[in-house]
Structure formats: C-alpha cells, structure tokens
Amino acid sequence: MATLEIIGAPLSNFVRVVRMACHEKCVDYTLTPARPHSPEVNAISPVGKIPVMRHGDFVLAESRAICAYIDQAFPGPSLLPKDPKAAALAEQWISLVCTTIDVALLRNYVRHYFFPGTPDGKPDRPAIEAGLPKCREAFAIMETELSRHAFLAGDSFTLADIFLLPIVHIMPAFPETAEMMKGSPAVSAWFATVSARPSAQATVPPPRM
C-alpha cells in the first residue's frame, strides 16, 4: 500500500494538525516540506494552501478534509467520538478554532511579529496592539470551556484538541499572549496534558530562524 505523503511547511500549525492525526492513528507518512503556492502545492490545492496530501493516486487539500480521510481510511482509534452529539460538539470546536481562535491569535496577532510589513522589519506595534482585544476574547473562550472539562469538546481527547494545540503551543513565545497564558490556568493545564501526548512530542516544529 502506498505511503501517505503530507506536503507543507513543518512550521505551519495546520501541517502539524494532520501530522498529529497520523500519529494518533499510527499511520506511517512522509513529510515533504513545501511552501504555500509552490508548484507541488498548487498542483493539489485550488488556492495554494498547505497542507496538501497524496496517497497513491489520491490527492486532497484542506486540513479538516485530510484529517477526515486519515481517520476513516486507516484503522486505529477514532479521532472523533462515536456518539453523534459528542461528535457534533467536536466539530463545533474545530470550526471555532479555525474561524475564530486561529484568526485572532495567529492571523491578526502573531503575523505582525513575523511578517510585519514595516520599513525596518520590526514588529508592527500598532497592528499588534489593535489585535490584543480579540486575543483576550480568544483566551476567555478557551478558559471558559476548558474550565468545564479536561478537553476542548468534553472529557475525552478529540480532533478538536489537535486543531487547537499548535496555536496554543506558540503563545508563550510572545509577551502579550505569554501573560494571557499565565492568567489562564485551565488553558495551561490542558496544554500541559495534550503536549505530553506522543503525537504532540513527535511533531514539535523546528525553531524559527
């Protein structure tokens, strides 16, 4: 049987998501580093986004779709609960992570540190400051939910936790969100628990240069 190939940059949070899914399912895979909009990515993704996947002659884009394929095409523990209501809650949180938490913490905050677009290349402080209210809202959402139970979608680890982990992983690296982490004991406890999983340990991204 062909080996699953994940294509994308190791630093990408969504690339880490699909890699963690593979490890949770004990699926062998190869990682082919590639940037967004590179020829190998454009050949699979209609919009040039990473990750993309190749499994024999089957290709697929979008991290949620890739995770669904990994979960359904291979044996091993399911990444979603079997109960329809519990599965729907996990899907709800996957959507909220992708559309709200990721946008607030990465696209509208971290991005202004790494890709500031300033003349001197220094972090864009006005843009960072403008993004902080949404960062606080995102932490409040996570803290409220994780104060209720051990994992994001309930008392069991699910794909929702996989989608959230790579985002929270880099929050201590930035001064404002490092303080938010310190003030969020439930988020910090969840992060310690999920970070200790073998799938998380095996997919820690390389340091940024």
C-alpha positions as CSV (number, residue, x, y, z in Angstrom):
1,M,0.0,0.0,0.0
2,A,1.3,3.5,-0.8
3,T,2.7,5.6,2.0
4,L,0.7,8.7,2.9
5,E,2.6,11.9,1.9
6,I,1.9,15.2,3.7
7,I,3.1,18.2,1.8
8,G,3.7,21.5,3.6
9,A,5.9,23.6,5.8
10,P,6.8,22.0,9.2
11,L,6.2,25.3,11.0
12,S,2.6,25.5,9.8
13,N,0.0,24.9,12.5
14,F,-2.3,23.1,10.1
15,V,0.6,20.9,8.8
16,R,1.2,19.9,12.4
17,V,-2.5,19.1,12.8
18,V,-2.5,16.5,10.1
19,R,0.8,15.1,11.3
20,M,-0.6,14.7,14.8
21,A,-3.7,12.9,13.3
22,C,-1.4,10.5,11.6
23,H,0.5,9.8,14.9
24,E,-2.7,9.3,16.8
25,K,-3.9,6.8,14.2
26,C,-0.4,5.2,14.0
27,V,-0.3,5.9,10.3
28,D,3.1,5.9,8.6
29,Y,3.6,9.0,6.5
30,T,6.3,11.1,4.8
31,L,6.6,14.9,5.2
32,T,7.6,16.8,2.1
33,P,8.4,20.4,3.1
34,A,6.8,22.9,0.7
35,R,5.6,26.5,1.0
36,P,2.2,27.7,0.2
37,H,1.7,28.4,-3.6
38,S,4.7,26.3,-4.5
39,P,4.2,24.2,-7.7
40,E,3.7,20.9,-5.7
41,V,1.1,22.6,-3.5
42,N,-0.7,24.4,-6.4
43,A,-1.0,21.1,-8.2
44,I,-3.3,19.8,-5.5
45,S,-4.8,22.8,-3.7
46,P,-7.1,25.1,-5.7
47,V,-6.0,28.0,-3.5
48,G,-2.4,27.1,-2.9
49,K,-2.8,26.5,0.8
50,I,-0.9,24.0,3.0
51,P,-1.1,21.2,3.9
52,V,-2.0,19.0,1.0
53,M,-1.9,15.2,0.9
54,R,-1.1,12.5,-1.6
55,H,-1.9,8.8,-1.0
56,G,-1.1,6.8,-4.1
57,D,-3.1,8.4,-6.9
58,F,-5.5,10.2,-4.5
59,V,-4.8,13.8,-3.7
60,L,-6.5,16.1,-1.2
61,A,-6.3,19.6,0.2
62,E,-7.6,21.3,3.4
63,S,-6.6,20.1,6.8
64,R,-10.1,19.1,8.0
65,A,-10.7,17.0,4.9
66,I,-7.2,15.4,5.2
67,C,-7.9,14.5,8.9
68,A,-11.3,13.0,7.9
69,Y,-9.6,10.8,5.3
70,I,-6.9,9.8,7.8
71,D,-9.5,8.9,10.4
72,Q,-11.7,6.9,8.0
73,A,-9.2,5.3,5.7
74,F,-7.0,3.7,8.4
75,P,-7.5,1.5,11.4
76,G,-6.9,2.7,14.9
77,P,-8.7,4.8,17.5
78,S,-11.2,7.3,16.1
79,L,-10.3,10.9,16.2
80,L,-14.0,11.8,16.9
81,P,-16.5,10.3,19.3
82,K,-18.9,7.7,18.0
83,D,-21.9,9.4,19.7
84,P,-23.5,11.9,17.3
85,K,-23.9,14.7,19.8
86,A,-20.3,14.4,21.1
87,A,-19.0,14.3,17.5
88,A,-21.0,17.3,16.6
89,L,-19.6,19.2,19.6
90,A,-16.1,18.3,18.5
91,E,-16.9,19.6,15.0
92,Q,-18.3,22.8,16.5
93,W,-15.0,23.4,18.3
94,I,-12.9,22.5,15.3
95,S,-14.8,25.2,13.4
96,L,-14.4,27.7,16.2
97,V,-10.7,27.1,16.4
98,C,-10.3,27.6,12.6
99,T,-12.6,30.6,12.2
100,T,-12.2,32.5,15.5
101,I,-9.2,31.4,17.6
102,D,-6.7,30.9,14.8
103,V,-7.8,34.2,13.2
104,A,-7.4,36.2,16.5
105,L,-4.2,34.7,17.7
106,L,-2.2,33.9,14.6
107,R,-3.6,35.8,11.6
108,N,-4.2,39.1,13.5
109,Y,-1.5,38.9,16.2
110,V,1.5,36.6,15.6
111,R,1.6,37.5,11.9
112,H,2.6,41.1,12.8
113,Y,5.6,39.8,14.6
114,F,6.9,37.5,11.9
115,F,5.6,39.3,8.8
116,P,5.2,42.9,9.9
117,G,5.5,44.7,6.6
118,T,7.2,47.6,8.3
119,P,10.0,49.6,6.6
120,D,12.6,48.4,9.2
121,G,11.2,44.9,9.5
122,K,10.4,45.3,13.2
123,P,7.1,44.1,14.7
124,D,4.2,46.2,13.7
125,R,3.3,47.6,17.2
126,P,0.1,49.4,16.2
127,A,-1.3,46.3,14.5
128,I,-0.2,44.1,17.4
129,E,-2.0,46.4,19.9
130,A,-5.1,46.5,17.7
131,G,-5.3,42.7,17.8
132,L,-5.0,42.3,21.5
133,P,-8.7,42.7,22.4
134,K,-9.5,39.7,20.1
135,C,-6.6,37.7,21.6
136,R,-8.1,38.3,25.1
137,E,-11.5,37.2,23.8
138,A,-10.0,34.0,22.4
139,F,-8.3,33.2,25.7
140,A,-11.6,33.9,27.5
141,I,-13.4,31.4,25.2
142,M,-10.7,28.7,25.8
143,E,-10.5,29.3,29.5
144,T,-14.3,29.2,30.0
145,E,-14.6,25.9,28.0
146,L,-11.6,24.2,29.5
147,S,-12.7,25.1,33.0
148,R,-15.7,22.9,32.4
149,H,-13.9,19.7,31.4
150,A,-10.5,18.3,30.7
151,F,-10.5,18.6,26.9
152,L,-12.0,21.1,24.4
153,A,-15.1,19.2,23.4
154,G,-15.7,17.3,26.6
155,D,-14.0,14.7,28.9
156,S,-12.1,12.9,26.1
157,F,-9.3,13.9,23.7
158,T,-10.6,14.5,20.2
159,L,-9.6,16.1,16.9
160,A,-10.7,19.4,18.3
161,D,-7.7,19.3,20.7
162,I,-5.4,18.5,17.8
163,F,-6.5,21.6,15.9
164,L,-6.0,23.8,19.0
165,L,-2.7,22.6,20.2
166,P,-0.4,24.1,17.5
167,I,-1.9,27.5,18.1
168,V,-1.5,27.5,21.9
169,H,2.0,26.0,21.5
170,I,3.4,29.2,20.3
171,M,1.6,31.6,22.6
172,P,4.3,31.6,25.3
173,A,6.8,32.9,22.7
174,F,5.1,36.4,22.6
175,P,5.0,38.8,25.5
176,E,1.3,39.7,25.5
177,T,0.0,36.1,25.0
178,A,2.5,34.7,27.4
179,E,0.8,36.9,30.1
180,M,-2.6,35.7,28.9
181,M,-1.4,32.1,29.3
182,K,-0.2,32.8,32.9
183,G,-3.7,34.2,33.6
184,S,-5.5,31.2,32.1
185,P,-4.9,28.2,34.5
186,A,-7.4,25.9,32.7
187,V,-5.7,26.6,29.3
188,S,-2.3,26.0,30.8
189,A,-3.3,22.7,32.4
190,W,-4.9,21.5,29.2
191,F,-1.8,22.5,27.2
192,A,0.5,20.5,29.6
193,T,-1.7,17.4,29.2
194,V,-2.0,17.5,25.5
195,S,1.6,18.5,24.9
196,A,2.7,15.3,26.7
197,R,0.9,13.0,24.2
198,P,3.3,11.1,21.9
199,S,1.7,12.7,18.8
200,A,2.5,16.2,20.1
201,Q,6.0,15.3,21.1
202,A,6.7,13.7,17.7
203,T,5.5,16.8,15.8
204,V,7.1,19.7,17.7
205,P,8.0,22.2,14.9
206,P,11.6,23.3,14.4
207,P,12.6,26.6,15.8
208,R,12.2,29.6,13.6
209,M,15.4,31.1,12.3
